[in-house]
């Protein structure tokens, strides 16, 4: 009764006002629903399950910090492209760094941002000091090795170094001079195949860690006809492959890559040894897909780009923004994962080609 009286009084007042003004009462249209508004770059609080989300932020480097601290399962990894031949990989219990250096990006100088962070392709000890860090260097050329890596041990308590040659006299370092060195180091199994390049010894690494198999080629250009069968006996599947970007069919590197790609079951292949912005990685993809259709190649497009490996899938950024939004969820069998700010990342089953019309 009380509500009915209020409604009656309100209607009477509206009629009186309309009569006094000599015009009808008009209704102001409601603004469109929030779901029809275009996506913005301001995240809203996530509503998905906690295991797949993290607090969104626009602070430089904080997004990568979230991924660094996130709980990962076995067979899951986050991959960062660090420029040239450098890659960092966060696994369930470790943080692996391969061929990191701060000077080169292809034939150009590696650009140094005002605030270096993993988000833009630089290793900053503050970001990794609480992780179990494992550093791998294939050989001593300056586009693969930078003495700056030695500075990290002063700030990172749990760190170990692995070299393909005797890089120093520190007895705490591991020197896999080969040929075909093998090492069990904590939870890691490490195997090398060896060669010489421009007068220096070098290795390619096969690493088993936290349920994953990782191959980093470095500049290895050895007797692959014998070395790859050796590695094949150790692992038939390689989850993350980092391959030299040579796609010239006249070169031995091309034949070596074809053998590598055909001999193993690859979940994800990343090219390296150039600048991501020069277009050569895209040419690498085009040439090898023409020879081996369905090969799961994923080309970084900028330094600091991040990829998520989960259940045999690669999830990568669908735009060039520096800070990748945190995912609401990853749904098996889909080709897209939409994020809380409306942006899209592409979820591709490893071995499948990326649909040409997959992204808006």
Steps between C-alpha positions, in 0.01 A plus 500: 500500500781738590679438168170546313444841666848620409451401138159677490641822648797493262276463194282785618798731537627411152160578347488833681847594382415410144188713509685795650770493235257450214699206362506126536746325730785353295718201582878528467640191323713277720867470405590177324573199718855451605524185293447697178772755572828457317776336708739730678846451639384543859462152655200413716526267798525140381227252583660180384654230714808624689736242354474656155491868586715760666451859607495723192740790501647761269823539694804437280620143540236407757308281257806284443556490875153355534582227251835438669330432835199313364466132589561286192423133458721231356525528120418872519736790424518872426748606232649848451690608189806698609626599156736330255563151645385576852199328653385466861272217611307479825409139583325356801808526725770677299584808296730418207692758298670416169767706319415830666687815401425873492692619194358340185166453330569351161738734321383794708577612853252375757295803610518570871182645651494760775366238743640158405287204600408155382198662338733671249759224468746573780589289801479704819615316816227662711238316292654153529678501837244265658512244217718197433696653212696288252715680242614329177758635255579311179829672408705813560408718202369838613156449346453197730702582810512810717708520822211690656354161589767458770360800686176317567655255746556781750125552529342168403566239772394193301680532167710261292696549179560260211752567223588320180868577559719584798384858541662569839686339787209503741455144632130564563435537127423203276710458186355260243791486261397165354489346259143405588521602862235377742421648840240451770480825691235503769168438323649564155631254245733675254646360179714669238612445145814683402661680211738788421392829352744769381777352709314457830340191656122505530212277598130449448307417817228244562356557847238297685337696781163491679342267247621701200763437234678810368746526211712811438718481191730796562720512191550124491595385152656161561458144379126507547453176303658325801416742780125524445451120517691515831257760634206309353582207723471734798175670401257440218297810585636853536259746660693823437746519211718805433645470151744696287299712256686403180246429226734504197458160336858514371646499853585208722311671783182458296558128457583477870172669596298275270656197668432646846136579419430161344682282751321623816143563603502877555238682704628855432789633292641851545752650256796699629823674399347814353287802577130424541406821320696435179256249352749214467321291760184522292696385196640212708143398577385531140785292356486217751123476490522466123724197557334359812136615519361513851836561667424687828709814448449809715690813402564773757410844372672711762754475779333405825209320336355231721352159414316255723545127442220293650374149422678490166369843398676829447317816608652820371423868498249609238615861503824695539420665833788487746297366794308186418172484695446215742272226364154430631518140388646271240245269345623183334414464135450870433700723272462814706526602863338831586639709782349725761577817308353367176827418323553159346780249508509211257493144635637257243518123547864410437532354153202696365536797269376836623174581317543804278173652627553405862556847639272806471 
